[in-house]
Amino acid sequence: MLRAAVVPVTLVAAIGLAGVALDRVYAGDLLTRLVSGAALAAVLVSVAARRLPSWQVAPLSVAAMLGATAWSVRLAAAHADLPGGFLDVTADAAANAVPRLLTAMIPVEPAPDTVLVPVVAAWLAGLAGAEVALRAGRVLLGFLPATALYAGAVYVVGPNAEPAVGSSVVFAGLVALALAAGRTPGGDPAAGLPPAVRGPVRARATVVSAAGVAVVVGSAALLGPALAGRIDDRPVDPRRYVPPPRVESLDENPLIRISGWALEPRQKLLDVSTRAPGEGPTTIRLAVLSDYDGVTWRVGATYRTAGRVLPGGDPQAADTVRQEITVAGLTGRLLPAVATPRTVDGARVAYDPQSGTLIRPEGLTPGLRYTVTSARERLDVNLLATADVPAGAQVARVLRVPDGTPERLRRLATHLAEENGAPYARAAAVEQFLAEHYRLVADAPSGHAYPNLEFFLFGPRGGGGQRGTSEQFAAAFAVLGRLTGLPTRVVVGFTARGDGPVRAADAYAWPEVLFAGVGWVPFDPRPRPDTAPRPVEDDFRPAPPSPPPSEVPEPTATPPATPPAATAPGRSTGERGGPTPLLVGFGTGGLLLAGLVLAGLVGCRRAQTRARLGRGDPGTRVGGAWRHTTDALRLSGRPVGGDLSATEVADRARRALAEDTGRAEGSLPAGGAGTGDPGADPVGLAELAGLLNQAAFAPGTLTDAQADRARDVAVGYAAALRAARPRWRRLLWSAHPGPLRWPR
């Protein structure tokens, strides 16, 4: 009886060792207990049903496996404290068991989806091994399923744990013990055969045994050195073949959501209840964006499925913040939390240790409630003044400046870094420059590509430049910081003011700088409330962009002055016919010269107008139409300042036209309306202002038809404004040299 019990006992132990090998990447010993229990139950079912036909054992064992698996799932769900009913948890585990097992963060928490596959595999290995080893008597073949299970466990762990040398030696010893115990007693098997048959049988057995020994020895000689040479090699990690959970496109760049939230400030996104030391607002982090390609800031994180307890040691100087958050109007997968989260209850999450951010792979739904406990680090400001910034391959990602950086951005970064050698001084200089020179508005269009940032930093105040949301402030700081050698990133989050709702108005973006020995330090480049921005030109005058060749006026050649006629000695002027011919000649030449100059000015003005309105892409032509309109205002004696937006300029232009046409009623050409109403827009200036904003904030989206419409509006407005001038002013309108030299 003892000899018969050795094979099933060693089989159960071998399968249990597979659980031990896999449990090296799990938290706790629950997985080992579940796998060993499944192996023991599977072998006992086969032993108890050994008198039944073999075709009846498999269905009976599978039915028992379903019950044991359900019990294991319930036990794991209680251990992980997962919300939801048993059927929902089981269905989710069955659908996602394999990908979550290979994408879960190490140490893996024993949960229904991370224990389901090992438990089922252990039961099937026990069933197959017991049937082959006990019923068929093929002991070595019966240990093949257990061996495959053990090898699979070692492969799944890969390089994420210490080598399983001890358990492998024990596994080999168990197989040898089972072989020794399962050997058929009775001496020579050919002893009872007739003498004529006994000799050939023994000879054949000897040849087969010798061939087997030769194969084993040869294989050991050939494969031994190669296998020994790979002992120190790093094993392959199968987790790299399974992509982890990824965020949606909406969450890949949540920075673009800032402008939308700013336009709907009363929208409720979250309900928050906070327990934290001290008083004051709490900053909730939604996403960390570290990758920038010159067009878009992206999250670029690798999220791994995690349990309730998140990896990472708690910093020494940190406050524990506990929040209960209920999702209201927030969408996507990104899960808000105070940095740095340590435990999450009430929601299954995936975690990125590099950024300290969370996602819910199933997505956010209204009413989702979860509790997150975070370790909020306390910043030691005394270390910042002398802190350095790290360098090298580890921070290359947050130092990278993509190609195509506008020259004016580089010059501004150099200007800010000239007198600030220390890293923190450079960061503070960038923060102060943005806070003092730019305006925070809620209606600025979204965009943080190079052209958008250049327009935000250097665009005319009257045309929508030098104003933006926290999106432009944070992105401009991060790019300028990288140009000065600072590792930067952009963070999107919310400000929670005590307990209660978090609304869209509480959303904002801020930049962070990495300092050696300190960590990531947040900055706020937004202007302070009730402060007027100072013109950028007061502290930095960027080089104006070069105008297109078609807009550069050709110099007008000035003929040399006619030298005075020399009077011959002894001859009076009257002898040459008197002064009258000279006066006539000079007068005629002067008139011809004046006519040539006027004709040249008219020709240059017309060439300038054709170039503005008819050359280039649609965006360039819309800009030319806008300059044609503002030049018309200036020619009428009403120049516009650089502090006005396009909409404000259009409103002023409508009022100017209404005033002039009110004084000269009936002077408008066909298509105009001399109503005198300053609120009327007979020409379409509001539409032209909208096209200009579209060209500035959404380059490349204008069509030729829109450019033609902008041309018609500009030409019509200039003609209407000119028609309201006195006759002599109309004559000089087309020859005025001002538009050729006025700065753009």
ABEGO torsion letter per residue (X at the ends): XAAAAAAAAAAAAAAAAAAAAAAAABBEAAAAAAAAAAAAAAAAAAAAAAABBAAAAAAAAAAAAAAAAAAAAAAAAAAAGBBEBAAAAAAAAAAAAAAAAAABBOBBBBBAAAAAAAAAAAAAAAAAAAAAAAAAGBAAAAAAAAAAAAAAAAAAAEAABBBBAAAAAAAAAAAAAAAAAABBBGEBAAAABBAAAAAAAAAAAAAAAAAAAAAAAAAAAAAAAAAAAAAABBBBBAAAABBBBBBBAAAABAAAAAAAAAABAABBABBBBBBBBEBEBBBBBABBBABBAGABBBAGBBBBBBBABBBEBBBABBBBBBBBBBBBABBEABBBBBOBBABBBGBBBBBBAAAGBBBBAAEBBBGBBBBBBBBBBBBBAAAAAABBBBBEAAAAAAABBBBGBBAAAAAAAAAAAAABABAAAAAAAAAAAAAAABBBBAABBBEABAAAAAAAAABBAAAGBGBBBAAAAAAAAAAAAAAAGBBBBBBBBBBBBEBEBBBAAABBBBBBBBBBGAEBBBBBABBBBGBBBBBAAAABBBBBBBBBAAABBBBBBBBBBBBBBBBBBGBBAAAAGEAAAAAAAAAAAAAAAAAAAAAAAAAAAAAAAAAAAABEBAAAAAAAAAAAAAAAAAAAGBBBBAABBAAAAAAAAAAAAAAAAAABBGABBBGBBBAGBAABBAAGAAAAAAAAAAAAABBGABBAAAAAAAAAAAAAAAAAAAAABBAAAAAAAAABAAAAABBX
